[in-house]
């Protein structure tokens, strides 16, 4: 006789209690469709994250319309019983009010997720769908090993590879970024 495992989905309230435990304070935990997932960035992941944040930050110096932030937790007030995400990079337009000591209570206009080792494309796309459903204008999914970027909006999906330029104009007017600059040649062994 086969034994079936009973898997219970964790709610956001259960997630909040779990991440507040002393042993979990320094862990990067997310809740994806009720499943607790720990982010485990690598050097390749961190490089890509840095490149995105640095390039967008430079653009925002010339165009002070908001701020770019890494690893910002989002906790929406409605419709998110089984989701609690910590995107790699977010862009928040000036004019939003938020408690600086709490998770972000609204969806940023731009979210960038960079695939970590062991993270499936299914999970990446699940996150993108969630972000767009709850008000995000543009989601960037970056795949460092493949050196590929996927841009998803409410209406379209685009794929970018080496040699391509990504146009962020729907959110950051006039801002373009070369895929090659996101995934620089590896200099540390």
LINMO-V409369 format. One record per pair of residues at least 4 apart in sequence whose C-alpha atoms are under 8 Angstrom apart, sorted by the first residue. I is the first residue (numbers start at 1). J is the second residue. Records with the same first field share a line. If there is no record, write none. Layout:
I = J / J
This chain:
8 = 34
9 = 33 / 34 / 35 / 82
10 = 14 / 15 / 31 / 34 / 35 / 36 / 82
11 = 15 / 34 / 81 / 82 / 83
12 = 16 / 31 / 34 / 80 / 81 / 82 / 83 / 84
13 = 17 / 81
14 = 18
15 = 19 / 31 / 36 / 84
16 = 20
17 = 21
18 = 24
19 = 24 / 25 / 27 / 29
20 = 24 / 25
21 = 25
27 = 38
28 = 38 / 39 / 40 / 86
29 = 36 / 37 / 38 / 39 / 86
30 = 36 / 37 / 38 / 39 / 83 / 84 / 85 / 86
31 = 35 / 36 / 37 / 82 / 83 / 84 / 85
32 = 36 / 37 / 82 / 83 / 84 / 85 / 123 / 126 / 127
33 = 82 / 83
34 = 82 / 83
35 = 82
39 = 116
40 = 116 / 117
41 = 45 / 46 / 116 / 117
42 = 46 / 116 / 117
43 = 47
44 = 48 / 144 / 145
45 = 49 / 114 / 115 / 116 / 144
46 = 50
47 = 51 / 182 / 183
48 = 52 / 114 / 144 / 182 / 183
49 = 53 / 70 / 88 / 89 / 114
50 = 54
51 = 55 / 181 / 182 / 183
52 = 56 / 89 / 182
53 = 57 / 68 / 69 / 70 / 89
54 = 58
55 = 59 / 177
56 = 60 / 68
57 = 61 / 67 / 68
58 = 62
59 = 63 / 175
60 = 64 / 65 / 66 / 67
65 = 93 / 94
66 = 91 / 92 / 93 / 94
67 = 91 / 92 / 93 / 94
68 = 89 / 90 / 91 / 92
69 = 89 / 90 / 91
70 = 87 / 88 / 89 / 90
71 = 86 / 87 / 88 / 89 / 90
72 = 86 / 87 / 88 / 89 / 90 / 103 / 104
73 = 84 / 85 / 86 / 87 / 103 / 104
74 = 84 / 85 / 86 / 103 / 104 / 105 / 106 / 107
75 = 80 / 84 / 85 / 103 / 104 / 105 / 106
76 = 80 / 104 / 105 / 106 / 107
77 = 105 / 106
80 = 84
87 = 111 / 112 / 113
88 = 111 / 112 / 113 / 114
89 = 111 / 112 / 113
90 = 108 / 109 / 110 / 111 / 112
91 = 108 / 109 / 110 / 111
92 = 96 / 108 / 109 / 110
93 = 108 / 109
98 = 102 / 104 / 105
99 = 103 / 104
107 = 131 / 134 / 135 / 136
108 = 135 / 136 / 137
109 = 135 / 136 / 137 / 138 / 171
110 = 136 / 137 / 138 / 139 / 140 / 171
111 = 131 / 136 / 138 / 139 / 140
112 = 139 / 140 / 141 / 142
113 = 124 / 139 / 140 / 141 / 142
114 = 141 / 142 / 143 / 144
115 = 119 / 120 / 121 / 124 / 141 / 142 / 143 / 144
119 = 123 / 124
120 = 124
121 = 125
122 = 126
123 = 127
124 = 128 / 141
125 = 129
126 = 130
127 = 131
128 = 132 / 139 / 141 / 152
129 = 133
130 = 134
131 = 135 / 136 / 139
132 = 136 / 137 / 138 / 139 / 153 / 154
137 = 153 / 154 / 170 / 171
138 = 151 / 152 / 153 / 154 / 170 / 171
139 = 151 / 152 / 153
140 = 149 / 150 / 151 / 152
141 = 149 / 150 / 151
142 = 147 / 148 / 149 / 150
143 = 147 / 148 / 149
144 = 148 / 183
147 = 161 / 162 / 179 / 183
148 = 159 / 160 / 161 / 162 / 179
149 = 159 / 160 / 161 / 179
150 = 157 / 158 / 159 / 160
151 = 157 / 158 / 159
152 = 156 / 157 / 158
153 = 157
160 = 164 / 165 / 166 / 179
161 = 179
162 = 178 / 179 / 180
163 = 178 / 179 / 180
164 = 178 / 179 / 180
165 = 176 / 177 / 178 / 179
166 = 176 / 177 / 178 / 179
167 = 174 / 175 / 176 / 177
168 = 172 / 173 / 174 / 175 / 176 / 177
169 = 173 / 174 / 175 / 176
177 = 181 / 182
178 = 182
179 = 183
180 = 184
